[in-house]
Amino acid sequence: GSTSWSRQLLIQSSIDVEAKVRNSLVQRAAIAIDKVALQGTGSANQPKGILSATGVTLMALGTNGAAPTYQNLIDMVMDLAAYNADRLGEPRYLLTPEMAGYLMGQAKLSNQIAQPIWETINGQGQINGHKADWSNLLPKTLTKGTGTNLHAGIAGVWNALTVAEWGAMELLLDPYTGAKQALIKIVANFMVDVQPTYAQAFSVYLDA
C-alpha cells in the first residue's frame, strides 16, 4: 500500500500527520489480510482463503441459490462437529450484513412464539446459541445456475485459521516521486500468509 501527503500539510503543527498516515496504512493492511483470509483465490499473489480452501465443507442451499433456513445454519455447525472441529474451540458464524438483516426478520420455527434466527443478546449477534458477526469482506456477487448476486457465509472455529506475519510492517519514505508537486510518498510493505490449519473446522455456503 502507499499514500502521499503534501509538504505543506507536514509543517502544520496542529495535526500529527505521521500517526494519521501510519494508522491509515495499518487499517488498510488489516482489511486486506481479512479479505484474503476469507476469499483469497490462491493466485495472483493471494493466499488461498477459507472459501476456496481444500477440505472445507460446502453447504449447497439451492440449484440456483436459496435463502438459508434455520436448519441449514444448524447443519453447518453440525458439519464441524462431525469432524470433531468443535473440540478446537467455539464455532462462530460470519455472514454478510444483508444476510444478517434478513435473518433478523425470519422466525426460527413456525410457531406462535416466533423468535428470529439472528438474535442480538447484550449487543452480540447469535444464531443457534453461537456468536454471529457480519462482514462486507465476504463476496456478494457470486453466481450459481440462474442465480446472481449470491452471498457467501461461514460457520467456523476461527482459531483453526493461521495468519502468519514475517516481521513488522515496513514504512519506506519516497521523497522523490512527487517532489515536483511537493508531495511526500510513503510505501507500506507487509509480508503475510494465511492458511486454515484444519480446513474441516469451516463450513461455508456460496449461494445465499
Secondary structure as GFF3:
##gff-version 3
##sequence-region A 1 208
A	DSSP	beta_strand	2	6	.	.	.	ID=ss1
A	DSSP	alpha_helix	7	10	.	.	.	ID=ss2
A	DSSP	alpha_helix	17	39	.	.	.	ID=ss3
A	DSSP	three_ten_helix	50	52	.	.	.	ID=ss4
A	DSSP	beta_strand	57	58	.	.	.	ID=ss5
A	DSSP	alpha_helix	70	82	.	.	.	ID=ss6
A	DSSP	three_ten_helix	85	88	.	.	.	ID=ss7
A	DSSP	beta_strand	92	95	.	.	.	ID=ss8
A	DSSP	alpha_helix	97	104	.	.	.	ID=ss9
A	DSSP	beta_strand	118	121	.	.	.	ID=ss10
A	DSSP	beta_strand	124	127	.	.	.	ID=ss11
A	DSSP	beta_strand	130	134	.	.	.	ID=ss12
A	DSSP	beta_strand	142	144	.	.	.	ID=ss13
A	DSSP	beta_strand	147	150	.	.	.	ID=ss14
A	DSSP	beta_strand	153	156	.	.	.	ID=ss15
A	DSSP	three_ten_helix	158	160	.	.	.	ID=ss16
A	DSSP	beta_strand	161	165	.	.	.	ID=ss17
A	DSSP	beta_strand	170	174	.	.	.	ID=ss18
A	DSSP	three_ten_helix	179	181	.	.	.	ID=ss19
A	DSSP	beta_strand	183	189	.	.	.	ID=ss20
A	DSSP	beta_strand	192	196	.	.	.	ID=ss21
A	DSSP	three_ten_helix	199	201	.	.	.	ID=ss22
A	DSSP	beta_strand	202	205	.	.	.	ID=ss23
###
